[in-house]
């Protein structure tokens, strides 16, 4: 007779999982407060009220409000990186850049709380620390890698890839920022402006032989 197989986790493993789940819940609650009630609501006390727990628990996990917001920022970077990773790599590098740019749009729409906190200046007193800024670079690395491919294949002019990333990012972010600020009458108009901006920006990087 074969022996029954039992799987279990150690106390420390279970405790770590519970702590990670609690951290994620705190971050989610803070992002929801930011989205629903604005930046002034993102305080340790309000997050604790949202979760029906003591402020001591949040302080023990994050140290202070800046620690919590930095974790929110890093969590957003991880979500953005995952969003980019879901875009398949094909032989058509310009099509890949378009797909990645629309993935950025979808991230902003589906995770607007994170987006506004990370790139929209919603928390005016928050300045990302060095680790958070590194997280941004990591998240955007997929765009940079694709731009490097475009340069190597001769479809883009030979420019500094990081400069191209920042130019493209700035153009796309500008449209999203205006959308969130209510400067477009509807989502369809914002998408149309986004597509136009994306196409014109990519065209400006192309070599003369690839200009349409």
LINFEN-V398419 format. One record per pair of residues at least 6 apart in sequence whose ideal C-beta (glycine too) atoms are under 8 Angstrom apart, sorted by the first residue. I is the first residue (numbers start at 1). GAP is how many residues later the second one is. Records with the same first field share a line. If there is no record, write none. Layout:
I = GAP + GAP
This chain:
9 = 8
19 = 42
22 = 35 + 39
23 = 38 + 39 + 48
24 = 51
25 = 26
26 = 21 + 25 + 32 + 35 + 36 + 42
27 = 41 + 44 + 45 + 48
29 = 18 + 21 + 22
30 = 12 + 17 + 38 + 39 + 42
31 = 41 + 82 + 83 + 86
32 = 18 + 81
33 = 8 + 9 + 13 + 14 + 17
34 = 7 + 8 + 79 + 82 + 83 + 88 + 89
35 = 77 + 78 + 81
37 = 9
38 = 84
39 = 83 + 84 + 85
42 = 23 + 26 + 27 + 81
43 = 22
44 = 11 + 14 + 15 + 20 + 21 + 24
45 = 10
47 = 11 + 21
48 = 6 + 7 + 9 + 10
58 = 10
61 = 7
62 = 6 + 9
66 = 60
69 = 48 + 54 + 57
70 = 58 + 59 + 61 + 62
72 = 42 + 45
73 = 44 + 45 + 53 + 55 + 59 + 62
74 = 57 + 58 + 61
75 = 39
76 = 35 + 38 + 39 + 41 + 42
77 = 41 + 55 + 58 + 59 + 61 + 62
78 = 57 + 61
79 = 28 + 32 + 35
80 = 24 + 27 + 34 + 38 + 59 + 60
81 = 57 + 58 + 60 + 61
83 = 20 + 21 + 23 + 24
84 = 16 + 19 + 20 + 55 + 58 + 59
85 = 57
86 = 17
87 = 9 + 12 + 13 + 16 + 55
88 = 11
89 = 7
90 = 6
93 = 53 + 56 + 57 + 60 + 62
94 = 56 + 61 + 108
96 = 50 + 53
97 = 46 + 49 + 50 + 53 + 105
98 = 100 + 104
100 = 42 + 43 + 46
101 = 67 + 71 + 97
102 = 96
104 = 68
105 = 67 + 71 + 86 + 89
107 = 7 + 8
108 = 7 + 68 + 72
112 = 68
115 = 61 + 65
116 = 6 + 64
117 = 6 + 9
118 = 18
119 = 54 + 58
120 = 57 + 60
128 = 8
140 = 25 + 29
143 = 22 + 25 + 26
144 = 17 + 18 + 21
147 = 9 + 14 + 17 + 18 + 21 + 58
148 = 13
150 = 6 + 55
151 = 6 + 7 + 8 + 10
154 = 53 + 55 + 56
155 = 51 + 52 + 55
156 = 8 + 49 + 50 + 51
157 = 48 + 49 + 50
159 = 46
164 = 41
167 = 34
168 = 33 + 34 + 37
171 = 26 + 27 + 30
172 = 22 + 25 + 26 + 29
174 = 23
175 = 15 + 18 + 19 + 22
176 = 14 + 18
178 = 6 + 12 + 15
179 = 8 + 11 + 15
184 = 6 + 9
203 = 8 + 9
